[in-house]
Amino acid sequence: KILWRISEMDPEVTPEPQKDDENPSRVHMSSLLLFVRQSQAEHGLKHNDYTRYRHHCTRQLRKLYSGLGLQHGRGRYVKKDISPDHCFSDRHLHVLLISAERAWSTAMALKHRGQGMSSGERHYMLMRFRKAELWSRKLADAALRRYEPKIALEAEAYSSWITGNFLIETGKDMRGSLVSLLRAKAVLEELVRSRNMENLGVCKQYLEELHPKIRFCRYEMERAGNQGDQTDGDDLGSDLKALVTELQAQGEGEVRSRASSGAVFDWRGMSFPIVHEKVSQSISAADGAFQSAKDCASAGDAGALQKFDRAVQLYNEGLHAVEAADSTGELVTEAQEDAQLLRHAVKGKAAEAKLARVEHLVQLSVQQMRLKQMRALGWRTASADASQDPGPASSKKKRKQRPARAEDLVRLYDSMDVVLRELSEVANNLPAAQNEQLVEECSVRATLAKAGQLLYLARAGIHRQKFASAVEAAKSALSVAREGAGQAEGTAGVADVARALATMQQESQVVMVEAVAEWHRIASAKSDAVSVAGLSISVGQEQAQEQAPGDKAHSWKAFVRAGAVPALPDTEPTPVTMPMRPFTLDAALNYVQFPELQHLYTEPKEAKSSLARLFRWS
């Protein structure tokens, strides 16, 4: 079905607007100045391309006229003006705003051509500025009568800014230009004081652009001899003052409602009431995701890792929102000086989420390794019985998956150490009490990470049959774990770390016993193989020559023993420096004189003319 508007069937007939004079309610819409800045940045003015921006404004006006039924006729031109009584939505106000922007961009394109303008072009430029000033005045009147206070004040600031620029270009009424610019400055300052998060940054940008223009107007007035003319421009009028009062009341109410709605970020005894909507949403969502991830991890849910990743992502988004709001001057907390501390607190909470994720991965990997050892023992027992299968089909499917290895846990503990260093850097920017507590906790956890690295390096050495290195790594892990247990006794909030360090001490001793037992098992198996092969080596003598893995870590053993029987070393020798002969250059070829060979070939002679041969010219 095709629906035709009345205005499209007959350009002379216009739908009668529905008036609500008995209950005139104000229209709510988004920020006007922010809409202007975004349109300018996205359509050419980032590179001072005013012609492109004018074309964009023309296209937008065509769409708005078509959508609102404001075409000016198909044959005969019929002007259809927009009055404040006909403004019922944000699109009606956008028609006035974009019309002013189109006229202003046309004038600015002429001004920035780069070569001198003729008198006709300058007259056309001033007419376009004048047109923009008229459209902006209509915009301010419509916003004052039909729209909410914030939009009315923004429209008034925009209109005063356009009027001031127009009067500066004419150069005839500097006092009027100064009054308009000061009026725009006063309105923008009131908008900044209203604590409205949506347009705070763009209002500050307009204020920065107004200061040089105000100084220029005062300089021109001083040159004209008007030094004693005191122009403040702070009188906003009764209508605008009432709007300012209403807007301030709305801003204070929004701040109180946000502070009382639970939008408070707590971390390590510090509390930050957040008044920025985007920051509050990101941090609240991140806190919920982090708590859900911890609950899933404690319950053993398989989706805990994805929830940890989501929590870290949301904390990073909240951190970017805090930095963006701080760079534009927007208010994030009730106290502006707490914004920097809030940034470090959010960064620390994100680091804690990363640390919890790594700890959960370590726990899962340790469980997989223990399950692998238990299954290996069960399979070995089952394989001894020829009448019993190695295991059910489901076990075979699980064995096809890659199990966790000791090297994986070494990498995980290394990642934990990196996150702890990041958390220590955050602690340096916190107050004294939080700094001391967090630094002590990070130190204890870093000891746990170091002990875990050494412990699973020892397990990796056993798997690669490097038993001497495994024993040394297990001894180091035991000493580091004991040192960390002593640190954890006087530190609050590290009870889980103390339990983990106690478990790690026991595992370090077990690893040392396993390394020695595996070495004896392999050594006895090697002796049996040599005896079966018929080699003339006494098993007792061979065992007498062997040393314990912990004692032969730094000793040498000959590759060829007595009886010219080769034997591979059990441990890799320690690399040492060896003396080398100096590099020599055989330069005898430089002193050899080769015989002359020029007599073996004749030089080609140049062809001479008859006159040259006659007169013997060279």
NUKE-630653 format. One line per field, with one value per residue (C-alpha): residue number from 1; residue in one letter; z, x, y. Coordinates in pm, whole numbers. Layout:
! NUKE-630653
nr = c(NUM,...)
rest = c(a,...)
pz = c(Z,...)
px = c(X,...)
py = c(Y,...)
END
This chain:
! NUKE-630653
nr = c(1,2,3,4,5,6,7,8,9,10,11,12,13,14,15,16,17,18,19,20,21,22,23,24,25,26,27,28,29,30,31,32,33,34,35,36,37,38,39,40,41,42,43,44,45,46,47,48,49,50,51,52,53,54,55,56,57,58,59,60,61,62,63,64,65,66,67,68,69,70,71,72,73,74,75,76,77,78,79,80,81,82,83,84,85,86,87,88,89,90,91,92,93,94,95,96,97,98,99,100,101,102,103,104,105,106,107,108,109,110,111,112,113,114,115,116,117,118,119,120,121,122,123,124,125,126,127,128,129,130,131,132,133,134,135,136,137,138,139,140,141,142,143,144,145,146,147,148,149,150,151,152,153,154,155,156,157,158,159,160,161,162,163,164,165,166,167,168,169,170,171,172,173,174,175,176,177,178,179,180,181,182,183,184,185,186,187,188,189,190,191,192,193,194,195,196,197,198,199,200,201,202,203,204,205,206,207,208,209,210,211,212,213,214,215,216,217,218,219,220,221,222,223,224,225,226,227,228,229,230,231,232,233,234,235,236,237,238,239,240,241,242,243,244,245,246,247,248,249,250,251,252,253,254,255,256,257,258,259,260,261,262,263,264,265,266,267,268,269,270,271,272,273,274,275,276,277,278,279,280,281,282,283,284,285,286,287,288,289,290,291,292,293,294,295,296,297,298,299,300,301,302,303,304,305,306,307,308,309,310,311,312,313,314,315,316,317,318,319,320,321,322,323,324,325,326,327,328,329,330,331,332,333,334,335,336,337,338,339,340,341,342,343,344,345,346,347,348,349,350,351,352,353,354,355,356,357,358,359,360,361,362,363,364,365,366,367,368,369,370,371,372,373,374,375,376,377,378,379,380,381,382,383,384,385,386,387,388,389,390,391,392,393,394,395,396,397,398,399,400,401,402,403,404,405,406,407,408,409,410,411,412,413,414,415,416,417,418,419,420,421,422,423,424,425,426,427,428,429,430,431,432,433,434,435,436,437,438,439,440,441,442,443,444,445,446,447,448,449,450,451,452,453,454,455,456,457,458,459,460,461,462,463,464,465,466,467,468,469,470,471,472,473,474,475,476,477,478,479,480,481,482,483,484,485,486,487,488,489,490,491,492,493,494,495,496,497,498,499,500,501,502,503,504,505,506,507,508,509,510,511,512,513,514,515,516,517,518,519,520,521,522,523,524,525,526,527,528,529,530,531,532,533,534,535,536,537,538,539,540,541,542,543,544,545,546,547,548,549,550,551,552,553,554,555,556,557,558,559,560,561,562,563,564,565,566,567,568,569,570,571,572,573,574,575,576,577,578,579,580,581,582,583,584,585,586,587,588,589,590,591,592,593,594,595,596,597,598,599,600,601,602,603,604,605,606,607,608,609,610,611,612,613,614,615,616,617,618)
rest = c(k,i,l,w,r,i,s,e,m,d,p,e,v,t,p,e,p,q,k,d,d,e,n,p,s,r,v,h,m,s,s,l,l,l,f,v,r,q,s,q,a,e,h,g,l,k,h,n,d,y,t,r,y,r,h,h,c,t,r,q,l,r,k,l,y,s,g,l,g,l,q,h,g,r,g,r,y,v,k,k,d,i,s,p,d,h,c,f,s,d,r,h,l,h,v,l,l,i,s,a,e,r,a,w,s,t,a,m,a,l,k,h,r,g,q,g,m,s,s,g,e,r,h,y,m,l,m,r,f,r,k,a,e,l,w,s,r,k,l,a,d,a,a,l,r,r,y,e,p,k,i,a,l,e,a,e,a,y,s,s,w,i,t,g,n,f,l,i,e,t,g,k,d,m,r,g,s,l,v,s,l,l,r,a,k,a,v,l,e,e,l,v,r,s,r,n,m,e,n,l,g,v,c,k,q,y,l,e,e,l,h,p,k,i,r,f,c,r,y,e,m,e,r,a,g,n,q,g,d,q,t,d,g,d,d,l,g,s,d,l,k,a,l,v,t,e,l,q,a,q,g,e,g,e,v,r,s,r,a,s,s,g,a,v,f,d,w,r,g,m,s,f,p,i,v,h,e,k,v,s,q,s,i,s,a,a,d,g,a,f,q,s,a,k,d,c,a,s,a,g,d,a,g,a,l,q,k,f,d,r,a,v,q,l,y,n,e,g,l,h,a,v,e,a,a,d,s,t,g,e,l,v,t,e,a,q,e,d,a,q,l,l,r,h,a,v,k,g,k,a,a,e,a,k,l,a,r,v,e,h,l,v,q,l,s,v,q,q,m,r,l,k,q,m,r,a,l,g,w,r,t,a,s,a,d,a,s,q,d,p,g,p,a,s,s,k,k,k,r,k,q,r,p,a,r,a,e,d,l,v,r,l,y,d,s,m,d,v,v,l,r,e,l,s,e,v,a,n,n,l,p,a,a,q,n,e,q,l,v,e,e,c,s,v,r,a,t,l,a,k,a,g,q,l,l,y,l,a,r,a,g,i,h,r,q,k,f,a,s,a,v,e,a,a,k,s,a,l,s,v,a,r,e,g,a,g,q,a,e,g,t,a,g,v,a,d,v,a,r,a,l,a,t,m,q,q,e,s,q,v,v,m,v,e,a,v,a,e,w,h,r,i,a,s,a,k,s,d,a,v,s,v,a,g,l,s,i,s,v,g,q,e,q,a,q,e,q,a,p,g,d,k,a,h,s,w,k,a,f,v,r,a,g,a,v,p,a,l,p,d,t,e,p,t,p,v,t,m,p,m,r,p,f,t,l,d,a,a,l,n,y,v,q,f,p,e,l,q,h,l,y,t,e,p,k,e,a,k,s,s,l,a,r,l,f,r,w,s)
pz = c(0,-88,153,10,224,162,100,-169,-359,-353,-275,-200,87,410,700,988,1290,1609,1854,2224,2359,2663,2785,2617,2704,2614,2356,2475,2244,2251,2267,1990,2008,2017,1702,1527,1629,1523,1185,1122,1219,1008,692,603,869,1026,717,667,367,393,45,136,456,263,28,331,477,147,137,496,434,133,346,626,393,230,560,722,417,380,6,-157,-441,-765,-1013,-853,-551,-226,75,389,694,1029,1323,1691,1700,1428,1610,1757,1726,1699,1317,1304,1502,1283,977,1130,1257,930,731,946,910,530,503,745,561,228,374,531,203,35,320,306,-69,-31,-288,-267,-293,-524,-393,-528,-357,-29,-55,-120,178,410,281,365,716,750,637,895,1163,1071,1076,1413,1559,1446,1602,1938,1940,1861,2121,2386,2341,2268,2391,2721,2905,2801,2429,2465,2626,2365,2084,2246,2275,1912,1792,1987,1851,1490,1545,1693,1401,1152,1315,1327,951,880,1099,1165,1509,1733,2046,1928,1837,2183,2350,2149,2220,2592,2599,2436,2690,2984,2854,2792,3141,3286,3083,3217,3575,3528,3540,3229,3113,2756,2640,2895,2668,2362,2570,2688,2327,2228,2526,2416,2068,2211,2409,2112,1942,2258,2289,1923,1971,2277,2091,1800,2041,2211,1874,1798,2125,2332,2627,2882,2740,2990,2825,3032,2844,3151,3155,3022,3066,3279,3040,3018,3391,3463,3225,3394,3735,3607,3439,3752,3956,3702,3709,4089,4090,3836,4039,4359,4186,4034,4364,4548,4282,4383,4110,4351,4278,4584,4581,4876,5115,4861,4746,4434,4363,3981,3808,3449,3289,3050,3313,3565,3322,3220,3575,3710,3428,3491,3865,3789,3534,3772,4056,3824,3698,4053,4138,3827,3908,4264,4133,3867,3572,3230,3122,3392,3159,2914,3201,3331,2981,2963,3302,3196,2871,3059,3306,3015,2855,3184,3202,2847,2934,3242,3036,2758,3003,3183,2856,2754,3101,3183,3544,3635,4014,4254,4334,4023,4201,4253,3877,3859,4160,4007,3693,3893,4094,3779,3637,3958,3953,3592,3700,3982,3729,3514,3821,3915,3558,3568,3910,3776,3480,3716,3923,3613,3482,3816,3828,3474,3559,3870,3675,3409,3671,3823,3481,3392,3704,3627,3266,3370,3609,3349,3084,3312,3289,2936,2975,3061,2821,2878,2940,2808,2483,2666,2825,2482,2359,2655,2604,2251,2392,2473,2851,3058,3087,3331,3070,3048,3422,3401,3142,3353,3659,3440,3327,3693,3765,3480,3615,3966,3837,3671,4000,4185,3946,4025,4399,4361,4271,4563,4910,5174,5351,5032,4884,5172,5189,4813,4779,5056,4900,4555,4707,4869,4551,4344,4575,4509,4133,4153,4362,4118,3824,3991,4100,3754,3596,3817,3694,3335,3408,3533,3217,3002,3221,3344,3703,3838,3713,3850,4198,4199,4081,4346,4619,4503,4495,4853,4982,4798,4929,5286,5245,5108,5396,5640,5454,5447,5826,5885,5578,5581,5305,5179,5360,5028,4931,5262,5202,4847,4971,5232,4962,4737,5007,5027,4648,4622,4857,4664,4335,4477,4584,4244,4062,4261,4225,3850,3817,4004,3796,3465,3588,3687,3354,3174,3367,3282,2914,2918,3089,2838,2548,2681,2731,2970,3229,3585,3703,4054,3921,3704,4002,4212,3954,3948,4172,4316,4086,4331,4362,3993,3870,3836,3780,3461,3334,3052,2733,2669,2978,3041,2795,2507,2587,2499,2763,2726,3006,3223,3251,3011,3090,3204,2919,2994,2796,2607,2474,2097,1857,1699,1351,1088,734,459,283,87,-236,-205,-249,-560,-885,-1191,-1538,-1796,-2061,-2276,-2549,-2612,-2770,-3008,-2941,-3200,-3417,-3498,-3866,-4007,-4308,-4608,-4498,-4151,-4293,-4535,-4279,-3993,-3778,-3458)
px = c(0,121,21,7,27,-224,58,207,-125,-200,75,-186,-336,-139,-243,-367,-142,-294,-272,-265,-312,-499,-208,110,381,746,910,1209,1504,1877,2146,2132,2495,2616,2413,2579,2931,2884,2740,3027,3293,3145,3079,3380,3456,3726,3929,3763,3566,3267,3136,3094,2916,2681,2590,2519,2290,2104,2044,1925,1684,1539,1473,1318,1092,973,917,729,522,675,747,709,488,562,465,411,630,433,635,570,724,771,628,673,312,390,690,592,910,1287,1266,1082,1363,1623,1474,1552,1892,2011,1884,2102,2396,2359,2363,2657,2861,2803,2938,3237,3321,3344,3553,3808,3868,4223,4225,4087,3710,3542,3286,3002,3133,3177,2822,2691,2892,2741,2392,2448,2565,2255,2039,2203,2136,1765,1729,1907,1674,1372,1537,1580,1219,1075,1293,1201,829,798,1105,1263,1493,1819,1731,1604,1932,2141,1940,1987,2364,2381,2180,2397,2711,2588,2483,2820,3009,2786,2846,3222,3225,3038,3278,3024,2884,3158,2963,2663,2894,3052,2710,2600,2919,2905,2543,2641,2924,2687,2437,2709,2851,2507,2482,2819,2713,2394,2595,2431,2657,2531,2650,2914,3212,3069,2972,3332,3452,3225,3350,3711,3622,3445,3740,3955,3651,3562,3920,3915,3592,3730,4050,3858,3643,3956,4099,3773,3801,3538,3765,3513,3224,3170,2979,2909,2633,2539,2175,1989,1639,1359,1266,1617,1678,1368,1494,1836,1675,1464,1762,1976,1698,1675,2053,2067,1775,1949,2271,2084,1883,2195,2380,2085,2016,2321,2558,2852,3183,3348,3700,3931,3760,3722,3376,3301,2943,2927,2706,2814,2557,2783,3052,2790,2636,2971,3102,2773,2760,3126,3064,2769,2967,3264,3045,2868,3204,3327,3007,3040,3407,3325,3044,3268,3067,3231,3130,3327,3614,3383,3227,3569,3659,3334,3400,3750,3608,3341,3595,3811,3508,3436,3798,3782,3456,3618,3918,3696,3477,3781,3942,3629,3583,3262,3174,3220,3191,3034,3383,3585,3917,3818,3808,4180,4155,3848,4048,4316,4051,3878,4214,4291,3952,4016,4356,4186,3944,4242,4410,4096,4078,4440,4389,4082,4286,4560,4303,4154,4499,4605,4283,4343,4700,4588,4309,4562,4790,4499,4385,4741,4760,4420,4508,4838,4653,4391,4652,4810,4493,4463,4096,4001,3965,4169,3852,3508,3448,3384,3731,3889,3717,3846,4200,4199,4179,4506,4559,4723,5100,5354,5476,5125,5122,5464,5321,5010,5216,5423,5100,5000,5329,5264,4916,5057,5314,5031,4839,5149,5176,4815,4894,5156,4879,4648,4634,4880,4655,4534,4884,5050,4790,4782,5163,5197,4929,5091,5429,5287,5104,5418,5603,5332,5370,5748,5716,5459,5691,5977,5755,5615,5958,6065,5771,5862,6221,6097,5892,6199,6420,6636,6630,6916,6758,6423,6567,6733,6412,6206,6452,6424,6043,6045,6261,6052,5728,5859,5962,5618,5446,5642,5531,5168,5148,5148,4944,4567,4345,4580,4443,4394,4754,4882,4695,4828,5187,5150,5025,5314,5569,5432,5425,5787,5901,5696,5853,6205,6120,5963,6272,6507,6275,6243,6620,6674,6407,6562,6916,6815,6636,6951,7169,6934,6947,7328,7346,7108,7316,7621,7841,8132,8018,7945,7605,7740,8031,7793,7567,7872,7982,7636,7566,7250,7071,7120,7496,7588,7426,7763,7996,8152,8139,8343,8164,8393,8480,8735,8693,8596,8226,8029,7792,7561,7566,7253,7267,7369,7710,7731,7860,8199,8431,8717,9040,9045,9335,9350,9211,9495,9484,9689,9835,10110,9920,9990,10366,10350,10464,10292,10462,10364,10125,10087,10318,10078,9813,9827,9661,9396,9500,9269,9184,9341,9238,9462,9552,9643,9875,10026,10101,10154,9885,9825)
py = c(0,348,622,973,1283,1560,1805,1581,1550,1921,2174,2438,2234,2210,1988,2197,2152,2029,2314,2257,2606,2489,2277,2400,2147,2195,1968,1759,1693,1631,1896,2157,2269,1909,1835,2130,2027,1666,1765,2006,1751,1472,1670,1878,2138,1924,2026,2370,2243,2480,2396,2029,2127,2357,2071,1851,2117,2143,1767,1763,2051,1872,1563,1767,1964,1641,1464,1752,1841,2188,2187,2525,2406,2222,2488,2825,2904,2918,3021,2816,2967,2791,2980,2884,2763,2504,2348,2013,1802,1831,1818,2152,2311,2141,2313,2655,2544,2387,2686,2911,2672,2664,3043,3067,2801,2980,3304,3128,2953,3295,3431,3143,3142,3261,3540,3891,3923,4167,4413,4197,3888,4072,4208,3854,3722,3985,3905,3538,3631,3845,3552,3324,3586,3601,3221,3201,3465,3260,2954,3131,3257,2912,2740,2997,2941,2569,2378,2286,2533,2369,2387,2745,2858,2676,2839,3181,3125,3012,3311,3557,3391,3420,3785,3875,3720,3901,4240,4175,4109,4432,4628,4904,4816,4679,4765,4561,4273,4284,4286,3980,3787,3867,3755,3424,3389,3447,3189,2931,2981,2920,2599,2486,2559,2357,2028,1890,1608,1599,1941,2037,1974,2149,2454,2484,2464,2752,2952,2904,3032,3338,3479,3596,3752,3945,4072,4181,4378,4556,4636,4789,4991,5126,5227,5408,5603,5418,5331,5451,5252,4971,4686,4377,4199,3998,4110,3805,3940,3805,3521,3379,3422,3215,2947,2950,2902,2613,2450,2473,2312,2028,1975,1959,1716,1489,1488,1400,1127,971,985,829,566,361,483,469,299,141,0,-68,170,452,562,771,894,898,1155,1083,855,663,605,494,245,93,54,-83,-340,-431,-483,-709,-911,-947,-1071,-1315,-1445,-1506,-1691,-1910,-1980,-2089,-2311,-2468,-2336,-2370,-2018,-1837,-1743,-1566,-1372,-1270,-1147,-952,-790,-681,-538,-340,-202,-87,81,257,370,510,688,847,962,1100,1290,1426,1543,1735,1884,1699,1631,1263,1271,1517,1649,1730,1666,1298,1227,1142,911,746,670,487,304,175,71,-117,-292,-400,-539,-730,-882,-992,-1140,-1335,-1468,-1591,-1752,-1933,-2061,-2182,-2368,-2535,-2635,-2785,-2987,-3114,-3217,-3408,-3577,-3674,-3836,-4027,-4151,-4252,-4466,-4620,-4695,-4850,-5085,-5167,-5241,-5498,-5705,-5840,-5914,-5552,-5258,-4940,-4742,-4650,-4466,-4140,-4160,-4203,-3891,-3692,-3826,-3684,-3334,-3161,-3183,-2912,-2939,-2801,-2551,-2403,-2339,-2172,-1930,-1868,-1780,-1548,-1376,-1344,-1169,-921,-837,-792,-543,-350,-350,-227,69,157,139,413,663,581,742,627,373,200,218,35,-240,-303,-306,-567,-784,-762,-855,-1171,-1273,-1210,-1452,-1710,-1659,-1703,-2020,-2158,-2093,-2279,-2568,-2637,-2586,-2876,-3086,-3000,-3112,-3450,-3493,-3417,-3644,-3355,-3473,-3264,-2942,-3056,-3110,-2768,-2594,-2777,-2670,-2307,-2331,-2465,-2179,-1913,-2064,-2060,-1696,-1606,-1785,-1568,-1253,-1364,-1399,-1023,-922,-885,-1020,-1294,-1600,-1783,-1705,-1844,-2171,-2191,-2136,-2411,-2649,-2546,-2634,-2987,-3023,-2903,-3179,-3434,-3319,-3365,-3721,-3793,-3665,-3888,-4190,-4145,-4113,-4440,-4614,-4502,-4581,-4936,-4985,-4867,-5111,-5398,-5309,-5301,-5641,-5797,-5664,-5849,-5551,-5588,-5340,-5439,-5323,-5272,-5067,-4864,-4787,-4701,-4446,-4282,-3987,-3848,-3596,-3312,-3374,-3405,-3083,-2908,-3209,-3350,-3706,-3850,-3939,-4243,-4446,-4718,-4998,-4764,-4797,-4479,-4340,-4041,-3783,-3767,-3387,-3117,-2969,-2609,-2388,-2232,-2008,-2177,-2017,-1975,-1921,-1576,-1529,-1513,-1376,-1545,-1240,-1421,-1362,-989,-1054,-1278,-1104,-1241,-1225,-961,-1088,-777,-913,-1197,-973,-674,-346,-243,53,339,393,712,915,976,1331,1206,941,1196,1463,1214,1360,1175)
END
